[in-house]
Amino acid sequence: MAANGISTLTLKRTRQDTKLAKATAKREGKTVAANGDVSGSTNTSAVAYRARNTLTIGQLPTRYNASSNTGALVDNANSGGLVTGRPWTE
């Protein structure tokens, strides 16, 4: 079991959303502890800070089903082609 508790979440979609939330916090330069707790405010001088720190869910190629681990995946057609830096935007 991971210290951050993500692996214990029942639904894959919940795990996906939790991982993305923590990744967003890191990209904003916030502190993410080993147990998954996020603290602090946006810090542009942090080593992990990235200008592309806004998550755009629609740019993910695939999303898990929201209510079932065996349900249909949500496939993004990526019309117009893949976007640089996806799913992160400035």
Secondary structure as the mmCIF struct_conf table of DSSP 4:
data_model
#
loop_
_struct_conf.conf_type_id
_struct_conf.id
_struct_conf.beg_label_comp_id
_struct_conf.beg_label_asym_id
_struct_conf.beg_label_seq_id
_struct_conf.end_label_comp_id
_struct_conf.end_label_asym_id
_struct_conf.end_label_seq_id
TURN_TY1_P TURN_TY1_P1 ALA A 3 ASN A 4
BEND BEND1 GLY A 5 GLY A 5
HELX_RH_3T_P HELX_RH_3T_P1 ILE A 6 THR A 8
BEND BEND2 THR A 10 THR A 10
HELX_RH_AL_P HELX_RH_AL_P1 LYS A 12 ARG A 27
TURN_TY1_P TURN_TY1_P2 GLU A 28 GLY A 29
STRN STRN1 THR A 31 VAL A 32
TURN_TY1_P TURN_TY1_P3 ALA A 34 ASN A 35
BEND BEND3 GLY A 36 GLY A 36
STRN STRN2 VAL A 38 SER A 39
BEND BEND4 GLY A 40 GLY A 40
TURN_TY1_P TURN_TY1_P4 THR A 44 SER A 45
BEND BEND5 ALA A 46 ALA A 46
TURN_TY1_P TURN_TY1_P5 VAL A 47 ALA A 48
BEND BEND6 ALA A 51 ALA A 51
STRN STRN3 THR A 54 LEU A 55
HELX_RH_3T_P HELX_RH_3T_P2 ILE A 57 GLN A 59
BEND BEND7 LEU A 60 PRO A 61
STRN STRN4 THR A 62 ARG A 63
BEND BEND8 ALA A 66 SER A 67
BEND BEND9 ASN A 69 GLY A 71
HELX_LH_PP_P HELX_LH_PP_P1 ALA A 72 LEU A 73
STRN STRN5 VAL A 74 ASP A 75
TURN_TY1_P TURN_TY1_P6 SER A 79 GLY A 80
HELX_LH_PP_P HELX_LH_PP_P2 LEU A 82 VAL A 83
TURN_TY1_P TURN_TY1_P7 THR A 84 PRO A 87
STRN STRN6 TRP A 88 THR A 89
#
